[in-house]
Amino acid sequence: MKAIKKNLTEEEYLYLDFSHQTKGCIFPLHTSVTLFLLSYCDCKIFKICLVVTKEVSTDSLLLRDDLIQDVEIQIISRQELPPIVQNCCLPAVVERSDNFCRAGLAVVLRHIIQKSYEADPLKKELLELLGFKKTCLKACAEVSQWTRLCELTIPLAIENFLRESSDQPPTIPVEILQLEKKLSEPVRVHNDDKLRRQKLKQQKADGAGPPLTKGKAKSKVHTQETSEELDSASKSMELKVAFSKLTVQEEPATTNREPSHIRKAKASDLPPLEHVFAEGLYFTLADIVLLPCIHHFLVIICKKFSEKLAEFPLLASWYQRIQEVPRVKTAASKCGIQFLHLPELLTTSTEQHPNLSEVPGVEEQNDPLFIGGPRPTMAKLMEKGIEVIFSPHPCPTWTLDWNVLPAAVSPKEGKMSGDRALRKQQQLNNLVYVVTNQAKPGDRIVDFCSGGGHVGIVLAHMLPSCQVTLIENKELSLIRAKKRSNELGLNNIWFIQANMEYFTGMFNIGVALHACGVATDMVIEHCIKTRASFVTCPCCYGFIQNTSKFNFPKRIVVSNHSEDGIACLVPLRPPHLSTYWLTAALNELPLSLWRYVGSPNEQFKKTLSYKEHMILCRFADQTAAQLPPQRRLIGKQCMCLVDLDRARAAEECGYSVQVISMEPESCSPKNNMIVGIPI
């Protein structure tokens, strides 16, 4: 297929990694997945570039026409990438000579779907790939285990499996076991789904299944293949209803309201549903991502170790079912994928794989000594010498002169209320002061979780000799930020829609205002890896939890001196006083009366369990202005302890770190700043 001719400034370039290829597959698998989606969507609006490394010979690309039929591809080196793309993991999409880039597999695939629909609004079924409320694979891999499994761990595990497969029985990747287990779990049904009610209605009618629609339904593609697929789908009511979202109605379907006893049935009274596709009932982007990966896994299994196929009956059924989806076989054929015909496996997953219950997952830690509530937890820390520590604000009265700044610099341009805009300006005063006093000409500053660009746009305007990059997962927020930047005529700013782990560029200062939950920890980790300074303002402490990268609590080592100017604020107490006194002190003493005491080198992680840390996080969110003063004080203390945990963990990595309360404290209920500078 030839690319549609457009104005050069509007043409979007899609950059894909290339390492090597085998029969029917281009590596890395992220590239194969992207090309498969392009073929499925019949998308012709991107100029595709395969990006090779120095080690790859152009001779190895001779088979590419056999693997990607009708697709025009340009071969380039990484040095030929636009500068903004050189700072990102591929795949990536960018308009030539533009400062807006989309990077990472899930972000790029979602963009391809959206652009394909915009190019042909009749393809409404493509939007169904984005799932319920268009959230399929939207959450970042660090927050969503499902996104991580589909986007990162399964493609990587299959690549390793293909590389290491030999004549010896292979070690099945644990990620494959996780997917098999996922397919055995109950289907999650949202409130707007009526399939459970339809199945209950069918059962009450003694097996008479409800009609799909009263109107005529026809597929966009009129082929014998599609007809056969839909006939096959009729064998299962779930599959039939699932396919209904992949068809276009010739006539509007007549609404057939269900009886009240069906409509109001409790979820617990409804029969279980069969797992039709990867996410449940409907064919989504997750199936697109998994198909090339699982196909190549099954090719090796069937060719060399066919006896192991029986261990994955649900996965095999899913693989067979995917082939019945309209246009999948055609798209696969264009990408060199020749589907396997697997034998029907009648046994269940749990029968064949009794170890599925042992597949790693998130385990809740049990602590027999656990006592709920923040007071016992804080008292336990105090007894170990771990206390609230604050650094004095470097310039509490400093403020930008917002009245003389261009209108597009102000948060008011973000369409927020006057009171909220004032508080946002006060928050920005704190961050901008710290950053501008650290930044040097030529520095690169990254605004992580940038949202609408309130921080990054001010910094780009105030520091014209620095390069500022905004990184944000939400596309609409970045589009609003870019519009404001264009009004200001800023030429030192980039916009990258990506999860932050896909940003690989070097930088000097990382900033994050109200990065939710573990996002703050991800920002600090990213800065530490590049030895960059960081200025973060955490938020949503209640969302903090153990992830694949982070375990909480981290590590706090309390120092008995203040070489870096840190003022330690804790309540003075004689050592013989009881825990009861300590608990009472937490409620009665204002922060201004606290002083330092404590044993040096106590370890936070050795003192608290995960559950106790979660107690601190949960109560750290209780700092809203409408709450009683006593509860706000406890919330502030919990918030400080959680951030001290983060600060001391960074200190162990060679940073000088301060936890500072923003001024005025009323600027936000989440008013802590964690400022770190590499030593």
Secondary structure, DSSP 8 states (H G I E B T S, - for coil): -------TTT-EEEEEEE-EEETTEEESHHHHHHHHHHHHHT---EEEEEEE-TTS-GGGGTTHHHHSTT--EEEEEGGGS-HHHHTB-SSEEEETT-SEEEESHHHHHHHHHHHHHHH-TT-HHHHGGG-GGG-TTTS-TTT-HHHIIIIIIHHHHHHHHHHH--SS-----HHHHHHHHHHHS-----TT--HHHHHHHHHHTTT----S-SS-EE-SS--HHHHHHHHHHTT-HHHHHHHGGGSEESS--------HHHHT--GGGS------BTTBSS--HHHHHHHHHHHHHHHHHHHH-GGGGGG-HHHHHHHHHHTTSTTHHHHHHHTT----------S-HHHH-GGGGGS--------TT---SHHHHHHHHHHTT----BB--S-TT----TTTS-GGGSGGGG---HHHHHHHHHHHHHHHHHHHHH--TT-EEEEET-TTTHHHHHHHHH-TTSEEEEEES-HHHHHHHHHHHHHHT--SEEEEES-GGGB----SEEEEEEEETTHHHHHHHHHHHTT-EEEEEEE-GGG----SS--SS---B--SS-TT--B-------TTS-HHHHHHHHHH--GGG------TT-BHHHH--HHHHHHHHHHHT---TTS-HHHHHHHHHHHHHHHHHHHHHHHTTTEEEEEEE-SSGGG-SS-EEEEEEE-
